[in-house]
Amino acid sequence: MRGRYPQVFTCYFGRAVAPGRSHVEVRCSNESLKLVGSTSMSCNREGELIHDDENAPYCADTIICSAPVVVNGQVHTRNNLEVGGVYTISCNPSHWFDTKTVIEYNAGDLSEAGYSESEVKCEGDILKDFTCYFGCLAPDFAGGATFPDMAEEGSAPYQMGAVVDFKCLDDAGLDGAAQATCEVGGIGAPVCGACSFALSLVLSFALLLTLL
């Protein structure tokens, strides 16, 4: 049954709600029903109870999800959502999901967006907590390998302050530092083959001159 308005209860310290600063928790007076929407209301300076959501909370015989806990990040709404509703989770700057979370919730999207934002659909089960970790993504380094490998679980790919070594494949030249540190803003990466490419251009040009 929809449309039954919830009961406002629990003022701080059991006293009357003070306009302009107090928040009250909201629940259904009929415990067999579930609260859909905002789980709290506030008292404005005019003495009216208001909520931040576009729609007023209501009680219904339905299945809901509570907003997941997000450490070092935000969820776009703290409201209870019915099955089919979606929570959008985003990490704070310089914080990232671990790779395990990216694989599970973002289909292995290893881009910056994949590590920093996710959508979680309410399917009626309790939603897991999410944690965003302070650190760096893997550096953009083509044609070579980095050491150590990035972390998979319980950390950003590289923790803040981690040192990464670069090595080009096939003995290609390395243009830039062979080592970099994870700092706010990321890990700067060198380029493989830059010297070899420049040398090949010089040799090609020299060969062209001999043919003229």
KAFEN-V933589 format. One line per field, one symbol per residue. burial: I if it has 9 or more other C-alpha atoms within 8 Angstrom, else O. A space follows every 50 residues. Layout:
burial->???
This chain:
burial->OOOOOIOOOOIIOOOOIOIIOIIIIIIIOOOOIIIIIIIIIIIIOOIOOO IOOOOOIIIIIOOIIIIIOIIIIIIOOIIIIIIOOIIIIIIIOIIIIIIO IIIOIIOIIIOOOIIIIIIIIIOIOOIOOIIIIIIIIOOOIOOIIIOOOO IIIOIIIIIIOOOIIIIIOOOIIIIOOIOIIIIOOIIOIIIIIIIIOOOO OOOOOOOOOOOO
